[in-house]
Amino acid sequence: MAPMTLDQDGPPILVACSHGTDNAQGRREIDAVRADIAALRPDLDVLEAYVDVQEPDLVDVIAALPDGRPAVIVPLLLSVGYHVKVDIARAAAGRPGTVSALPLGPDPRLARVLQQRLTASGVAGDDAVVVAAAGSSDACAAEDVGEVLSVLAGLRAGQVRAGFGSKASPSVPDAVATSRSDGGPRVALASYLLAPGYFHDQLAKAGADVVAPPLLPSPVIAEIAVARYDDAVARLLEPRSATAACARPCRALVSTCVRG
């Protein structure tokens, strides 16, 4: 990609792209993230967009951007997967001067928020924990969850394992059952989800003793989103002669990598 300069209209537009939800509280939480981003960076134009369920649709938002103004799509998503690698990538590739940032996870700050949620829910340090993620058929999504899980495990004495809502194994109920069969203390779910919605509602049926709240509300989410934006702007502005190979274990299992 050729280097780009910022034009006189200001820095690249930040398009905060979420999945979308029918849950009213979940919508308010995502709205608050955009407000937090704008408060952290009042110099930026922060736009909302969604890849499913809600409007405005990402494709329409990108099509309506002013000509000649660079833009960065920041996925308000926790892992790579179809929406990042296909929906968001296509939207960015279809407009000159537009790039997509990396998703919010993995990031050690997310693990610390999970631990805060568990502690506030009365989960003891030696209780078994299942990190409950939405799930994806993309191998690198599981890798993303695994990196956050590893940090969380370092903050706790009890066993920590992953469970997924769909498209990956083990399922959350199966992970809870396995933790239970180990004969340890209580089993708690760490909701590795941004906000209330369908997947979080399903966690109540998984058989755990405690279900901790999702990550939001937390200022950490906006802080990570801004960091992802800044990293993407650096890629826009700094020429690179070659792309570094991705050394993550999942790279050999997927056709498209966003972290190289």
N, C-alpha and C positions, 0 to 999 in steps of 0.2 A: 504494500500500500504506500502510495506517495505521501510525504509529509504534508500536513495541513496547517494552515494558519488560522487564527481566530479572526473573524471579521469584526467590523466596527459595531455590529449590533449586540455584541456581548459574547460570553462563553457559550459553549454548546448547550443546547436545551437538554434537560434531564427528563426523560420519559419514564416515569415510575410504573412498571408493568406488573400487575398482579394477576393471579389466576381468575378471580371473580368468585362471588358466593351469593347465595340467596339468604344467608344468615344476616340479620340486621346488625347484630353486635359485631360480627366479623367485618361487615362493611365499614362500620364506624372505626374499628381498629386500624384498618388499612388507610382510611381517610386521615387518621391521626398520624400515621407514619409519614404521609406526604407533607402534612403540616409541620412535622418535626424536621423533615429534610429542608423545607423552606426556611425554617427558623435557624437551622445550622448554617445554611448557605443562602442568605437573602439576595445574593448576586445572581442566583440562577432562576431561570424559568422552569418550573416543575409542573409537568403535565401528567394526568392520569390516563391509564390505558389498561385493557384487560385482554386475555386470550380466550376467555370462556365466560359464560353466564351473564356478565355485566357489560354495559356500554359506558364509555366509547370503546369500540374494538380497536386493538392495536393497529391493524392495517389502516383504518380510517384516520387514526391520529397521525400516523407517519405520513400519509398522503396529504394531510392538511398543513404540514409544517411549512414555514416560509422558505422560498427558494434561496439557496446559497447559505443557509444557516445550518451549521453542523449540529448533530444531535447524538445523544448516548441513551440507549435503552437499558435501564437498570432493572433486571428481573427481581421483583419482590417474591422470590421463590427460594426455597432452602437447598435445592439440589439441582444438578443437571437432569435432563430428561427430554421428552418430546417437545414440551413447550419452549425450552431454552434452545435446543438443537435444531428445531424445525420452525415453529411459529415465529419466535423472536429472531432467529438467524435469518429467515427469509425476509422478514420486515426490514431488518437492517441492510441486507444485501440489495434490496430493491430500491434503495434511495442513496444517491451519492452523498458522502460526508456523514454517513450514519453508521455507528458501530453498536454492538451489544456488549455490555459489561458482563462480568461473571455473576452467577447467583450469589445469594447471601452466604450460603454455606459451601464448604465447611469453614468454620471460624471458631477458635477457642472461646470467644466471648459468648457464643451461643450455648456451649456446654455449661458455662458459668451461670447463665440465665436458667437453664434447666435445673441446675442444682439449687438455685434460689427458689424456684417453684416447688421443688420437692420438699425442701426444708420448711417453707411456708405452709405446706400441706400436711405437716406432721410426720413426714417420712424419716425414719431413723437412718443413721449412716450405714448400719449393717443390713438394712432391708434390701431385698433383691429388687432390681429396677429393670424394666423393659423400656427401651427408648422406642416409642411408637411413632413411626414415620409414615407418610402417605404411601410411598412405594412407587416404583417405576420399573419397567422392563430393561432400562438402560443400566448396564453393569456399573457405570461410573456413579450413578445415583446412590447405589448401595455403598460404594467406596466413600462418597461424601458423608453418608450417615455414619459409617464406621470410624471416620476420623474424629467426628464430634463425640461419638461414643467413647473412643479411647481417652479423650480429655476428661469426659465425665467420670469414667472409671477411675482415673487418677485422683478425683476429688472425693471418692467414696470408699468405704471398707467392704461393702457388700457387692455381690455379683451384678454385673451390668451386661445385658444382651439387647439385641435389636429385634423389633417386630415390625411388620409392614401391613398397611391397610389394604393394599392390592398390588398385583403384578410382580411381587417379589416374595421370597420365602425367608424365614418362617412368617406366617401370619401373626398378628398381635395375639389372638387367643392361643395359638400354639406356643408362642414364646412365653406367655404367662403360664401355661400348663407345664412347660418344661422347667421353668423357674420354681413352680410349686412342687414338682416331683423331686427336685433336689433336696427337699426337706428343710430348707432354711427358714428364716423369719418371713414376714409379710412380703407380698409382691406389690410393687407400685408401678404405675405407668408414668413415664415422663413424656408428655405430649410434645413431640418434635414437630409441631405445627405452628403456623404463625398466629392463627386466630380461630375462634369458634366457627364451626361449620359442620358439614356432613361427616367428615372423617373423625373429628373430635367427638361428635355425638355417638359414634359407633364404639368408642373406647369404653363406655359404661357397660357394654355387653361382653367385654373380653374376659371377665372373671378376676380382675385384680382387686386388691383390698383398697387401694387408693388410686385415683386418677388426678394427676396434677394439671393445672391449667396450661393453656398454650403459652407460647413465648410472649405474645403481646398482652398488655401494653408494656413496652420497655424502650427506653431511649436508645438502647444498643442497636436495634434494628435500623433506625435512621442513620446512626453513626457508621454502620457497616455499608449501608447503601451509598452514602457519600464517599466512602473509601473506594468502593467499586467504581463509582463514577470517575473519581480522580485517576484511578489506574487506567481506565478506558481512555480518558482524555490524553493521558501521557502516550498511549499507543497511537492516538490520532496525530499527535504533534511530533513524535520522535521517530525518524526513519530507522528501520531495522533491516539489515541485510539478509537475515535468515531467521526462521522460526525455530526456537529450541524444541527438541523432542521432549514429549511428556514422559516422565519416568514413573508415573503412577501404575500400579499393578493392573488396573482395569483397562489400560490403553490398548492392550492386545485383544480385548474382547469387544471393542466397539469400532464402528467404521468412521465415526466423526468425533473429534476431540476438540473441546473448547478451551483447554488449559495449556496447550502447547505454546 
